[in-house]
Amino acid sequence: MSIFEYNGSAVVAMVGKNCFAIASDRRLGVNLQTIATDFQRIFKIHDKLYIGLSGLATDVQTLYQRLVFRHKLYQLREERDMKPQTFASLVSAVLYEKRFGPYFCMPVIAGLGEDDVPFICTMDCIGAKELAKDFVVSGTASESLYGACESMYKPNMEPEELFETISQALLSSVDRDCLSGWGGHVLLVTPTEVQERTLKSRMD
Amino acid sequence: MGDSQYSFSLTTFSPSGKLVQIEHALTAVGSGQTSLGIKASNGVVIATEKKLPSILVDETSVQKIQLMTTNIGVVYSGMGPDSRVLVRKSRKQAQQYFRLYKEAIPVTQLVRETAAVMQEFTQSGGVRPFGVSLLIAGYDDNGPQLYQVDPSGSYFSWKASAMGKNVSNAKTFLEKRYTEDMELDDAVHTAILTLKEGFQGQISGKNIEIGIIGADRKFRVLTPAEIDDYLAEVE
């Protein structure tokens, strides 16, 4: 049984018109037992940059703490927020530092870059970046998520439509995966506001 | 002088609150060849005298102005070999930054790191301070910038500055001539005139060095032919 499937997770990010959405499931399990239904997998780095981490829960939390630490120092030194592309390079470097004893996490990074152009990317647990223009997925439900996103995604969706699409993609995928689910958490980020919503779903 | 009793060890303060070695380092800088920098509205120019010890020296092999990154250049006054060590360390730091963030290092960050290196050498055992002051010129997202870094590790941002032998005359000249909306070409002319003020002998493209960076963000050292053209314009 893979270490990536110990806790179960599902994270997805999608690009819309001048906005992006990032969503995750809420289950925290220990093998087949569910022990929490409010586990946070998506974290804010700054107002226009979010990171979702799937995989082993302890590494999710530790990696998030390390990245926030790095970003806060960067903010103090350079007196500015990190651009999403720069942050992605940083995450890749941090993960590769542990090449032979890695963090068992697959990050999904989503942000609004210069001129509020949406940026998403994912990487494997040792920092191989994968940039995408439409959507990125990660977690135990990733195969279902790929299928659902591929069929439901359209480019240049407005925020409301993007929210619907990403929610449907997430819910239908986690329903096919026993290790993720128990609700959903969606963040929709536009240049002017952030909408955070919790989804009700099948609690199994 | 009571201070001289404390000048043996770099890492000991004298009773007057000074680190005497740093004072001496600044003296070394002050007896070095004049160099100066001017920040224009659309770029930065740095320049220095290039007086060689003998006419037999191949002046094309000597380059005092060097690149730290493609968009940041540096000139020094003081001990040449010390400046080479600093340039080498700064280049490495700039590349390490790029490896981590895949982004070119901002000028302020590189200046800060260089200054930190210079400060380290004022607080460690068995080393001496660097006998150079650097003028770092760069162009990044915050526009054109000019910084001076001293042997103590303190750094300042300047609109125009000079260092080395003729520093007080040069600074007075710059204070009179500097305007906020100067363009890069005017700045080069002003730099040449300032160097000319204290120059002993005939100034030419072969015994001064000029480096410029404009909005294209590419730092480059002018060829002797280009310098001669500017000199002709100034006459």
Chai-1 contact restraints between the chains, C-beta under 6 A:
chainA,res_idxA,chainB,res_idxB,connection_type,confidence,min_distance_angstrom,max_distance_angstrom,comment,restraint_id
A,T86,B,Y101,contact,1.0,0.0,6.0,A-B,restraint_1
A,T86,B,E103,contact,1.0,0.0,6.0,A-B,restraint_2
A,S89,B,Y101,contact,1.0,0.0,6.0,A-B,restraint_3
A,S89,B,K102,contact,1.0,0.0,6.0,A-B,restraint_4
A,A93,B,L100,contact,1.0,0.0,6.0,A-B,restraint_5
